[in-house]
Amino acid sequence: MREAIAKVGIEIDKVFITKFDSRKILNRNVAESIKESLNGKVFKTVIRDNISLAEAPAQGVDIFRYDKNSSGAEDYLNLCKEIIKEYA
């Protein structure tokens, strides 16, 4: 992963993991690999895969307008809070 980032020539401050399904071994392994390879450059908040996140763009609205009580909205809200805490 570091090699791919270096080839593109950009610097990444932090990343977040999306479409995560903890029931899938592959998802868990990929998330762990990302965390190991980026060494502290991964937000703790993980965006879980859920249908509302797929449906919201089709309706032309964000997740908060589409289904503010969905796990997707909860995850993105938590990510926003984490970003603000990190950079404010």
Residue frames as qw, qx, qy, qz and C-alpha x, y, z in Angstrom:
[[0.000, 0.886, 0.464, 0.000, 0.00, 0.00, 0.00],
 [0.306, -0.786, 0.105, 0.526, 2.79, 2.40, 0.85],
 [0.411, -0.113, 0.603, 0.675, 4.42, 1.69, -2.51],
 [0.204, 0.627, 0.662, 0.355, 1.19, 2.47, -4.36],
 [0.148, -0.936, -0.249, 0.200, 0.79, 5.74, -2.48],
 [0.411, -0.590, 0.323, 0.616, 4.41, 6.67, -3.16],
 [0.410, 0.185, 0.666, 0.595, 4.01, 5.96, -6.89],
 [0.097, 0.828, 0.517, 0.192, 1.07, 8.35, -7.09],
 [0.397, 0.274, -0.129, 0.866, 3.21, 10.99, -5.41],
 [0.364, -0.692, -0.139, -0.607, 0.73, 12.20, -2.84],
 [0.137, 0.183, -0.749, 0.622, 1.01, 12.47, 0.89],
 [0.553, -0.499, -0.565, -0.356, -1.78, 10.98, 2.95],
 [0.188, -0.490, 0.475, -0.706, -2.43, 12.39, 6.38],
 [0.391, -0.015, 0.819, -0.420, -5.12, 9.91, 7.44],
 [0.383, -0.048, -0.719, -0.579, -7.60, 7.50, 5.90],
 [0.578, -0.067, 0.542, -0.606, -10.84, 5.89, 6.98],
 [0.074, 0.002, 0.975, 0.208, -12.24, 2.47, 6.20],
 [0.572, 0.163, 0.036, -0.803, -15.60, 2.18, 4.43],
 [0.802, 0.126, -0.398, -0.427, -17.99, -0.59, 3.41],
 [0.064, 0.362, -0.870, 0.328, -16.83, -2.59, 6.40],
 [0.842, -0.243, -0.227, -0.425, -18.66, -5.77, 7.41],
 [0.266, -0.587, 0.706, -0.295, -17.18, -7.27, 10.56],
 [0.889, -0.003, 0.382, -0.250, -18.82, -10.63, 9.77],
 [0.835, 0.536, -0.102, 0.070, -16.51, -11.07, 6.79],
 [0.797, -0.386, 0.158, 0.437, -13.02, -12.37, 7.45],
 [0.573, 0.403, 0.238, 0.672, -11.68, -10.63, 4.35],
 [0.074, -0.882, -0.128, -0.447, -12.99, -7.26, 5.57],
 [0.658, -0.745, 0.081, 0.074, -11.37, -7.77, 8.96],
 [0.808, -0.106, 0.233, 0.531, -8.08, -8.84, 7.38],
 [0.404, 0.610, 0.216, 0.647, -7.99, -5.90, 4.95],
 [0.282, -0.911, -0.063, -0.293, -8.79, -3.43, 7.73],
 [0.760, -0.581, 0.156, 0.247, -6.03, -4.86, 9.90],
 [0.726, 0.178, 0.258, 0.612, -3.59, -4.73, 6.99],
 [0.163, 0.808, 0.164, 0.542, -4.45, -1.08, 6.34],
 [0.497, -0.860, 0.034, -0.107, -3.95, -0.21, 9.99],
 [0.819, -0.348, 0.222, 0.398, -0.60, -2.01, 10.10],
 [0.635, 0.325, 0.283, 0.641, 0.74, -0.59, 6.86],
 [0.087, 0.784, 0.147, 0.597, -0.32, 3.00, 7.54],
 [0.567, -0.128, -0.508, 0.636, 0.87, 2.93, 11.14],
 [0.166, -0.501, -0.442, 0.725, -1.39, 5.35, 12.97],
 [0.099, 0.172, -0.281, -0.939, -2.75, 7.11, 9.90],
 [0.293, -0.338, -0.800, -0.400, -6.18, 5.47, 10.11],
 [0.424, -0.358, 0.170, -0.814, -9.16, 6.97, 11.88],
 [0.194, -0.043, 0.911, -0.361, -10.68, 4.75, 14.54],
 [0.612, 0.369, 0.333, -0.615, -14.19, 5.22, 13.16],
 [0.178, -0.025, 0.882, 0.436, -15.10, 2.60, 10.56],
 [0.538, 0.210, -0.074, -0.813, -17.97, 3.11, 8.14],
 [0.477, 0.063, 0.870, -0.102, -20.06, -0.03, 8.18],
 [0.123, -0.063, -0.726, -0.674, -21.67, -1.30, 5.01],
 [0.266, 0.413, 0.737, -0.465, -25.42, -0.74, 5.03],
 [0.321, 0.534, 0.698, 0.353, -28.24, -0.35, 2.54],
 [0.003, -0.925, -0.291, 0.246, -29.10, 3.23, 3.49],
 [0.277, -0.642, 0.366, 0.614, -25.66, 4.39, 2.33],
 [0.301, 0.080, 0.767, 0.562, -26.35, 2.83, -1.07],
 [0.130, 0.694, 0.698, 0.123, -29.90, 4.20, -1.33],
 [0.143, -0.785, -0.193, 0.571, -29.25, 7.82, -0.29],
 [0.136, -0.388, 0.443, 0.797, -27.32, 8.88, -3.43],
 [0.099, 0.310, 0.837, 0.440, -29.97, 7.26, -5.64],
 [0.077, -0.803, -0.584, 0.092, -32.49, 9.57, -3.97],
 [0.323, 0.671, 0.057, 0.665, -30.19, 12.56, -4.46],
 [0.424, -0.835, 0.083, -0.341, -29.70, 13.24, -0.75],
 [0.178, 0.514, -0.751, 0.375, -27.05, 12.73, 1.86],
 [0.467, -0.152, -0.860, 0.134, -27.30, 9.98, 4.46],
 [0.041, -0.175, -0.573, 0.800, -28.46, 12.39, 7.17],
 [0.468, 0.156, -0.054, -0.868, -31.46, 13.52, 5.14],
 [0.594, 0.063, -0.700, -0.391, -32.20, 10.02, 3.89],
 [0.812, -0.399, -0.420, -0.072, -32.03, 8.08, 7.17],
 [0.026, -0.753, 0.421, -0.505, -30.51, 9.94, 10.10],
 [0.731, -0.449, 0.403, -0.319, -31.02, 6.90, 12.34],
 [0.937, 0.286, -0.200, 0.022, -29.12, 4.45, 10.13],
 [0.804, -0.416, 0.140, 0.401, -25.78, 2.95, 11.10],
 [0.592, 0.414, 0.203, 0.661, -24.27, 4.77, 8.11],
 [0.076, -0.861, -0.076, -0.497, -25.38, 8.14, 9.45],
 [0.709, -0.702, 0.060, 0.036, -24.14, 7.22, 12.91],
 [0.830, -0.083, 0.169, 0.525, -20.75, 6.17, 11.53],
 [0.413, 0.568, 0.156, 0.695, -20.29, 9.30, 9.41],
 [0.323, -0.885, -0.047, -0.331, -21.32, 11.51, 12.33],
 [0.798, -0.545, 0.124, 0.227, -18.74, 9.77, 14.52],
 [0.721, 0.208, 0.188, 0.634, -16.12, 10.21, 11.80],
 [0.112, 0.805, 0.120, 0.570, -16.92, 13.94, 11.59],
 [0.563, -0.817, 0.044, -0.117, -16.53, 14.25, 15.35],
 [0.854, -0.264, 0.173, 0.413, -13.22, 12.40, 15.21],
 [0.546, 0.488, 0.176, 0.658, -11.93, 14.64, 12.41],
 [0.144, -0.883, -0.054, -0.443, -12.93, 17.79, 14.30],
 [0.732, -0.669, 0.106, 0.076, -11.27, 16.52, 17.47],
 [0.833, -0.006, 0.200, 0.516, -8.09, 15.66, 15.51],
 [0.471, 0.371, 0.239, 0.764, -7.77, 18.89, 13.55],
 [0.158, -0.891, -0.274, -0.326, -9.54, 21.60, 15.54]]
